[in-house]
Amino acid sequence: MSEIKEKDFRVLTSVTVRFAGDSGDGMQLTGTQFSDTTAWIGNDLNTLPDYPAEIRAPAGTLYGVSGFQLHFGSEDVHTPGDVPDVLVAMNPAALKKNLWELKKDGVIIVNSDSFDQKNLKLAHFDSNPLEDESLSGYDLYKVPITTLTANALEGLPLSPKEVSRCKNFFALGLMYWLYDRPIKNTEDWIKEKFSKKPEYVAANTKALQAGYNFGEMTEVFTTRYKVEAAKLPRGIYRNISGNEATALGFLTASVKSGLPLFLGSYPITPASEILQYLSSYKNFGVKTVQAEDEIAGITSAIGAAFTGHLAITNTSGPGLVLKTEAIGLAVMTELPLVVIDVQRGGPSTGLPTKTEQADLLQAIYGRNGEAPVCVLAARTPRDCFYMAIEASRIALKYMTPVILLTDGYLGNGSEPWRIPHLNEIPDIEVKFRTDPEGFYPYLRDKNLSRPWAIPGTPGLEHRIGGLEKSDIYGNVSYDPDNHDKMVKLRTEKIKRIVNDIPDLKVDGDDEGDLLVLGWGSTYGTIIDAVIKARNSGLKLSYAHLRYLNPLPKNTGEVLKKFKKILIPEINLGQLARVIRSEYLIQVEQLNLVRGLPFKVNDILGKITELLGGGNGK
Amino acid sequence: MANSTDTTKQNYTAKDFTSDQDVRWCPGCGDYSILAQVQRTFPDLIETAKDKVVWISGIGCSSRFPYYMNTYGFHGIHGRAPIIASGVKIANPDLSVWVATGDGDLLSIGGNHFIHACRKNVDIKVLLFNNRIYGLTKGQYSPTSEKGKVTKTTPFGSVDYPFNPISLGLGSDATFVARSIDRNPKHMQEMIKRVGQHRGLALLEIFQNCNIFNDGAFSVLTEKDTKDDHVLILEHGKPMVFGKNMDKGIKLDGPHPVVVDISNGKYSKDDLWVHNEFADTPVHAMILAHLDDRPEFPTPIGVFRQYFKETYDGGIKSQIEKIIEKKGKGDLEKVLFGGNTWEVS
């Protein structure tokens, strides 16, 4: 062994790294591995996978660039980071596409081998940025990753193509070294992932180690970075994405309610992972049906709900549209059902792999007739777990469809999660009707819920359906007064859920010049913007809605105590519209619909503007 | 009371399957006959636990059916009955799940669900009330209306070709495909029994007269003086004979059926095509499905094909059982705390 030089460590409180490369370069995998290891050593973190809808766009092109951003730190981390400190670019296109967002004096690590004439041309570079002066303001590291990976794997029985596919592990190894993370976690993962292909285990592990050793052995990098573990509450943690948390939430609701879980689903980006996760829990009795279309996904679930299952269906915006008529059927038949909408950019096919919050009005109002449903929204990846349980609880207790809104950013993004023990989660009480005495299908309890009498219960044979039903008896009824009554009863039932949900909490003073009101996945960004604003001397408060229909009971009171309300949304002001119409108050909007989460500075700028340069100084 | 009906023979009568709701079909509608035959047949079919019967429907005249059956029932939305029924059956494979549907409901808006339910072999019984017209919306042509049909939406005659439901069912690999006629109660009862006894997706097409918007659509198959010459009653293991005097038969020349006279000594019953309901392939059933594409051939009723393979609901159930046997029942704490975890103390 040659001598190992001690290098300087710089301690940082937080870092934002972006991995970027071709769709086929394995950047999502690299990012996920880096995140898992980073979480595992105790940093708080938040991630933003950002990939194109094309699976393998032509190599080297700008539209084929796939990125994965991750923000980790020794303090609380709420967002994937506004501006990357470090960019790992596997080819010229990745550099071109991401450079403009990089911090002014940020670190760039490039695979210099990929900067040949062909790739430069594909990325629309007139001259090689590694050789001209265009990157002079940055801390640029040119690493011949392709060559170094090939050297490391020499002698292994692999084709050149297979060798080349290992280069992301080299880059990962190098980043592990640079940020002082162990490689063991990924080594174990490789072993498990390629257990049937020992030559891949050897190759990927070698590439990973070679990347790590490259940092250690060469003079290229003079500084390493340390990010200490975050001070998180005690407990056992894992890194979790929103889609996995959603799946685990429903699995937990199934166990806690004692009802078998039924998922009727049709694959759609970015919601398919929920089906994938749940289909692996067959030993919990979970029944997953990959149906012929979105409508079949929800209607099979409605059939299962009629039969006494905890029935759910998952989708994204274009699928929610298709499920609309069936949601109305579940409203009319008053059956428990959860519809998960992992929102993406719209309208139409829109931006399948990007995030948006523009399905809120569709969720609350988007059906024919007066068809009220309960609408919830998760605010972080781990919150998806709790909101999945909450959606199930409300659906089962009130015999109603519930729409749970998450989005692409929550679904694909991940963060550390303190895993709860089962005894921390309350049971969900479910009572099937079994007594034929005094049974009527639409005779309501104190919550206005009708009895759940499932097929196979002697003496309770009855018929339900989409036609209007007579109050109490449930026979088909065209009576005008009965219809008026039933329309109002269904609405009142949803309204009364308000007594069963927590009040809206205010972070900061409960009156003042400005309240920022958020919902859904903007949570972390708004928190960071509020903290920054306060650090700069401004006074403001913050509240976040997880219940969108009904809104928490005290919402109006909370809002009326502030001179200004700011609602940042990744849509054109859908919550703002709801709040205005509900409480007849003026609200300020901040709307950016870029298919990406807000940046902290977007919101901070608006806060500063509204507070006119200072209110607390 | 719970579970008391599980195994004890109940001696149900037709009345036990009759709900307290007034039947609201037009007087003279063929649906009355279907309801009557179902209610007459069910005591033989459902000997125990009537509470395990579920009727599901979509939208259309036929889809009011569940309201008239004193069983569990679900009147769904247009076209979705087969998949709502699939959800019910998958959730609880112990239930006996029946679908009442029409030609518009099943073959137009619900076509996708129908072919996939067939493909998956979900154990549901589909009674297709085929009147070749949209009745509830008052007389527009349907996907089974004959080409050239003059209706409110096709005043100059329709230009599209109809679906052949039997052919579609066979082509989608339904495991039981049969046909009957509203005006032949005995035959329909026999078919309903066969449907009820089948395990897997069963399609029973029932020619049903809509006396308001498409009266007489099947009269040649139902009227006394014409029906014998136009209906071929399929019976397993028997040669295909038809005609007023049982003097005509179907002979198979390779893949080509021909009508032959068996009264003049040239051909006898021994020369005729012998029906095999349980054929390995759908080929012969498919020839029968298209037999009456040409006017000189009769229209077959009876069981075109029945075969057996694992049902979808059964497959899901047994997969779950196998995985539980192999892995043990799921332990949620283990799942939550599984994977890469770390402790903060």
Interface residues (C-beta under 8 A of the other chain):
Chain A: D36 A39 W40 I41 G42 N185 A229 L232 P233 R234 G235 I236 Y237 R238 N239 L248 L251 T252 V255 P260 F262 G264 Y281 K282 N283 F284 G285 V286 K287 V289 A291 E292 D293 I295 A296 T299 S300 A301 I302 G303 A304 A305 F306 T307 G308 H309 A311 E325 A326 L329 T333 R418 I419 P420 H421 L422 T434 P436 I454 P455 G456 T457 P458 G459 L460 E461 H462 R463 I464 G465 G466 L467 N475 V476
Chain B: M1 A2 N3 S4 T5 S19 Q21 A49 K50 D51 K52 V53 V54 I56 S57 I59 P66 Y67 N70 T71 Y72 G73 F74 H75 G76 I77 R80 I83 I84 A85 S86 G87 V88 K89 I90 A91 N92 D94 L95 N112 H113 H116 I316 Q319 I320 I323 I324 K327 G328 K329 G330 L332 E333 V335 L336 F337 G339 N340 T341 W342 E343 V344 S345
